[in-house]
Amino acid sequence: MSVAGKIIGVDLDGVCADFYGRMREIAAEWFECPIDDLTPNVSFGLQEWGIHSETQYSSLHRFAVTQRGLFESCPMIPGARSFLRRLSDEGARIRIITHRLFIHYFHRIAVSQTIDWLDRHGIPYWDLCFMKDKEQVGADIYIEDSPRNVESLRGKGFCTICFGNSTNIDTPPPRVNSWKEAYELVWQKCGE
């Protein structure tokens, strides 16, 4: 059993980057409220913070990226660098797959912030894909947190590990709650 030659498709937000933690800080500023008024336990779409439409989300998201550097200022989820580096050193091909280009007219900013973040945090990768339909880029194993993406990938027969957070508590296994668990599960899945 080996990871050598395997393509590991890795999402960024909620898997490598603490998107929700940083977005919470920015949302507190946006709404002019104490950060403690915004629960850290959110669902996809951030309804718990009073966001009830795509327009509201898009406005907050655009502000977060263009005015507060969201994609370059997110803290790294602990273990992402060290365990992805181990997988890479063991011969796996790390393919970063993210859907950060879903709001029009600021793609250059989103892409440059993403590359700067990856380089600053020392995340190893061979490929960087900005894709909504992640199955189209091809990977042997996916590590993903979006409930919709996990369900879609699994529904198409792709081995997908759910990286646990408050947005996906109802997503069934296989799931992990840390990068150590993700690393161990990738090795287990490569042996099947």
N, C-alpha and C positions, 0 to 999 in steps of 0.2 A: 504494500500500500504506500502510495506516494502522492504528493501534490505536484511533483515535477511535471511541467507541461500543461497543467490544468489552468484554465482561465477562470479567475475569480472576479465576478462582476459585483462591484461594491458601490452602493449608494453613498452620497455625502451627507445630506441633511438628515439628522436623526440617527445616523450610523457612525460617521466620522466626526462631523461637526455638530456641536450642541446648538442647532438651529433654534429650538424652542426656548432655551435659556436666554440666548441673545435677543431673540425676537420679543421676549417678555420685557426685557430692559427697554427696548426701543418703543414697545407699545405703551409702557407706563409714561414715557415722555410724550408720545403721540396723543394719548388720552388725558395727559396732565393729571395723573393720579399716582398715589404711592404704589410701588411695585407689589407690595403685599396685597393690594386690592385685586391683583390678577393672579389667579391660581396657576401653579406650575403644571397642574394635571389637566391638560387640554386634550380635546379631540381634534381630528383633522379638520381644518377650516377655522379653528379658534373661536367657536361660538361662545365658549365660556367667558370670553373677554368682551362680549357684546358685538361681535362681528357676525352679521346675519345675511350678508350678500356678497357676491363676487366683486361688486364695485367697491365695497368697504375694504375687503381683503386686498384688492389690487392697489388701492390708495395707500394703505399701510405698508404693503410690501414694496411698492415703488419708493416711498419715503425711506424705508429701512435700507434698501440697496443703494439708492442714489445719494441720500443725504447722510446716512450713518454707516455706510460701508459694511452692511450686514454680512456679505459673503467673505469678507476678509477679516472681520472682527469676531466671528464666532469662536468660542473656545473649542479646543479639540476634545472629543470624548476620550476619557482615559483609556490607554491601551491601544488605540487605533494605530499609532505610529509603530510601536514596538511589535505588535502582532502582525501587521501587514508587512513590516520589514522581514520578520521571520519567515512568513509565507513566501515572500519574494526571494529571500536568500535560499530557501528550500526548492526553488525552481518554479513556483507558481507565477503566472502572468497576471498582475493586478490590472484590472480594467475598471476605471472609475466611470460610473454611469449615473448621470444626474439630469434632472429636468428643471434646470434653473432658467430656461429661456422661454417661460410661458407668458410673460408680459411683454408686449411689443415695445420696441424703440429704445431699449437700453441693453442690448445684447453685449456690446463691447465691454461695458462696465461689468456686467455679470461674469463674462468669461475672464477678463483680466483679474477681477477680485478672486475668482476661483483658483486660477493658476498661482497667484501670489500666496493665497492661503495654503495650497498644497505644498509649495516650495518652502514657505516659512516654517511649516510644521514638519517638514521632512517626510511626507507621506510618499512611499514609493509607488510608482505606477508606470505602465508601459503605454496605456491608451487612456484618452480622456474623451468621453462621449457625452454630448448634450442631447438627450433623447427622451421623449415621452414614452414611446413604446420600447421598453428596455429589452424585450425578447429579441428585437431585431438586431442587436449588436452581437449576440451570441456569447454565452459563457457556460462553463460546466456547472458552476455553482453561483448563485446570487445571494448577496447579503443585503437586505432591504427592510425598511421600516414602514413604508406606506401600506396600509391594509389593502387598498385597491391594487397596488402593484404586486404585492405578495399573492393575492388571490388570482390575478391575471396570469402571472408567471407560473404558478402551480397548476392552474387550469389548463395551461398549454404544455404541461409535462416537464417543466424546468425545476430542478432541485433548488429550492429557495429557503433560506434561513431567515426567519423574522427576527430582526434586532429589536428587542422589546423596549417600549416606552408607553406613555399614557395614551397615545393615539391608536395603539393596536392591541390593547389588553384582551380583546376578544378573538384575536387571530390565533388559530391553533398551531401546535408544534409542527415541525421543528422550530423552536424559538430559543433565543439566548438573551441574557441580560447584561453581558459584559463581552469585551473583546477576547478575554481568556476563554470564555465558553465558546465564542464564535470560532476561534482558532482550533479548539479541540473538536468541534463539530465538523469543521471543514475537513480535518484529517480523517474523522470517522466516515464521512460521506465519500471521500476519495477512495476509501477501501471497499466500498460496496460494489 
